[in-house]
Amino acid sequence: MLVLLPLPALVPAVQWAIGRLAGHPAQTMLLLTGFWSDRLLLLTLAVTPVAALFALPRLVLVRRMVGLAAGGYALAHLGIYALQQGFAWGFIVTQMVRHPVLTIGTLSILGMAALAVTSTDGWVRRLGRAWKRLHLLIHPATVLALLHTFMEAPTSVDRAATFSGLYLWLLGWRLLPRGLRRHPLALFLLAPAAAALTAGLEAGWYAIATGIPAGRVFAANFSLIAGLRPAHWVGLVALAAAAATTIRRMMTRAPGSGMNNPAGLPPKLAATGGGRRGSAGN
């Protein structure tokens, strides 16, 4: 995993270094690092739901790694912007203060930097219970990063709206009572709710940023004439998660299913849960 995370930027970075990256290399890398920072932030937040929905407790071990990669891409994004400005730090700071899009992006990166610095085992021990509260910063950092993405291209926000809709789904899952987080009905109801919120968010953005009537944009998310819209993608992902969870639940409960005895225990031990330790994954 640690080797794979830098790969999306490594290949174009090498092409840039040898003069083989087409177009405007610095701008291409700026957009690419921003895209992957957003994507990895969402993947970091997705680890907990996926681990819970599919009974994969060891998956949380990669969460820190993915979060650090998201911070790394964000810092690379900032570094490439500084390169474009000739590392004129006085000018860069002035721009960050004067332009909201840069201010918001910088605040998000500062939040991610704080998370990265305190991700070591030493900081976990040092901060104790406060560590979890501090790492709730991932939510404002993600919101600011997504707002920055909206503001970078205010008239073309498909990616920003889709990522924001997926974030709303992940947040909605966390807001569900613990007893409902793996309940198929709750997950199926969460899918259209997240899709509708995505449509509303995109419509509201266009209405504010461009003056396009919100109703027209909202309606477009419930039609396939113009192809798949952000609300469609969010709804499909959420429905896929609900369907996969339901199928897994049915297989687990099916008589004679191997998932009832995942450790391959003798029948008597499997029937009793193999002792207390055997029931830890339920």
N, C-alpha and C positions, 0 to 999 in steps of 0.2 A: 504493500500500500504506500509506504513512504517513498518508494522509487517511482510509482505511477503518478503521484499527485503533481510533480513538476512537469510531467511530459507535455501537457497541452501548450505550455509556454516555451519549453526547451527547444523544440524543433523550429518554430518561427524565430526564436532568439538566435539560433545558430545560422539560419538563413540570413537574418539581419546582419550578423557579424561578418559574413562572407559576401555581403552585397547581393544576395539572391532573393531577398524579400520584396515582392512587387509592390507598386503603389507608393504610398507614403509610410515607410517602415515604422517610424516612431508612433504615428497615429494608429497604425494597425495594432501595434503592441499595446498602446494605451487602451484601446477598446477591448482587446483580448484579455488583458489582465483585469480590467473592470468586470467583464463578463464572468470570468472564472472566480473572482472574489465573491460576486453575488451568488453564483451557483454553489460554491463550497460552503458559504454561510448557510444556505438552505439545506444542504446535505448534512451539515453539522446538527442543525435543528431536527432533521428527519431521523437521526440515529435512534433517539429515544422512542418515538412512535413505532418504528420498524422493529426494534428489539422487543417491544412490548407486544405488538400485534402478532409477531411470528415466533415468539418464545426463543429469541436469540440473545440471551443475556451477555454473551461474550462480545457482541457487536459494539457495545459501549466502549470497548477498549480502543476502537479506532476513532472515537469522537474527538479526542484531544488532537490527534494527528491531523484530522480533516480541518478542525478549527484553526490550527497553526498554519496550515496551507492557505486557508482563506485570508488570514492576516498577512501571510507572505505575498500573496497576489495583490492585496490592497497596498502594501508598502511598495511593491514594484510599480503599481499604477501611479503612485505619488512620485516615485523616482523618475519614471519616464516623463511625467509632466514637468518635473524640475529640469530634466535634460532638455526638453523642448524650449524651456525659458533660459537656457544657458546657465543654469544653476545660479541665477541672480536672486539670491535668497531674499533680499530686501524687497524686490519687485514681487516675488512669489508671495511673501507674507501680505503685502499690500493687496494683491489680487484676491487672496483668500478672505481678507476682511471685507473687501468691497463687493464681491460677487457671491450671492447666496449659494449658488450651485457649488462653488468651491468651499465655502464655509461649511456647508452640510457634509460634503465629502470628507473634509479634513476631520470634522468631529467624529464621523463614523470610523475613520482610520485610527484616531486616537483611542476610541473605545476598544477597537480590536487589538491595538497595541497593548493596552492595559490587560486585556484577557490573555494575550500571548505571554506577557512577562510573568503573570501569576499562574501559569499553567503547570509549573513544575511541582513535583512532589513536595519539595521544601516549602513552597508557598501554601500548598494545601494544608500541611501540618501547622505552619505558622499562623494562618488565618482561621483555622478551625471551621466553626459553623458560618463565620462571615464569608468564607470562600464561595459558598453557594449563592449567597446574596449578591456578592460582587459579580459573579458570572452570569447573573441575570442581565448584565449589561449587553449580552449578545442580542437581546431584543431591541433596545434603542439603537444599537449599532446597525442591526439589520434594517430597521425602519429608515434610518438616515441613509444607508447605502442605497436602498431602493428608491427613496425620494431623489437622491442624487442622480440615479439612472433615469428617472422620469424627466428631470430637469435638463439633462444633457441633450436629449432629443425630444422636445416637448410635442412635436407633431407626428412622432412615430414611436409609440410606446407599447407596441405588442410585447416585447420582451419584458419590459418593466412591469406591465400589467399582469403578465403570466406569472412572473416570479412573485409579485405581490400577492396574487391570488393563492399561490401555493403556500406562501407564508401565512396567509389568513387561515388556510386549512390546517396547517400545523399548529397555529395558535388556538384555533377552535377545538382541536383534539385535546390540547392541554387544558382547556377550560371545562371540558366535560367532567362530570363526577367520575372518580376512579372506577366505579363499578360499571360505567357505561363505555369506557374507552375501548373495550374489545367487543362490545355488543353490536352485532350486525346491523340491527335497525338504526341505532344511533349513528353508525358509520355511513349507512346509506342516506340518511337524512342530512348528514353533514355535507355530502357531496353537492347537492343542488344549492344548499345554503352558501357554500364557498363559491360556487359558480356565479350565483346571483350577486354576491358581494364583489366579485371580480368585475362583473359587467357594470355594476354601479360605480365602482372605483374608476374604471376606464372612462365611463360616460362623464363622471364628474370632472375628471382631469381635462378631457377635451373641452368641456363647457367652459372651464375656467381659463385654460391656456390658449384656446383657439377660437372660442365663441361658437363652435359647432353645437347645435342643440343636443342636450344630454339624451333626450328621448330617442333620437335617431341612432346614436351610438349604442345605447342600451339595447334597442331592438335588434341591431346588427349582431349582437352576441347570441341571439336566439334564432338566427337564420344561417343557413349554410351557403347562401348565394355567393358571398364574398370569401368562402373557404372557412377554415377553422379559426375562430377568434380566441382570445385569451380565456374567456369563460368556458369555452368548449374544452380546451386543454386541461384546465384546472378540474372541471367536472369529470373528465375521462380519467385523469390520474386518481382522483378521490374515489370514483366508482371502482376502479381497478383494485385499489387498496381494500375497499369494503368487500368486493367479490372474493379476492384472494383470502382475506381473513375468514369469510364465511365458509369457503371451501375447506380451509385448514381446520376450522372448528368442526365441520361435519366429518372430516376424515379422522380427526382425533377421537370423536365420539362413536364412530362406526364400530360395531362388534367385530372383533377379530382383527381390527386394524393394527398394523405394526406400530403405529404412533402411540397406541396405548401401552406399548412395552418397548420404548425406544432404545433401552439399554440391552435388550435381548435377555432379560432375566428369566429364570425358571418360572413356570406358570404360577406356583404358589407365592413366590416372592413378588412377581408382577402384580398379582391380585391384591397384595397388601401394600403395594407401593415400594417394595424392596426395602422396608425399614423407613425410618423418618427421613433419612438423607435422600431417598429415591423420590420424594415428593417435592423437592425444592423447586423443580421447574414448572410446577402447576401455577 
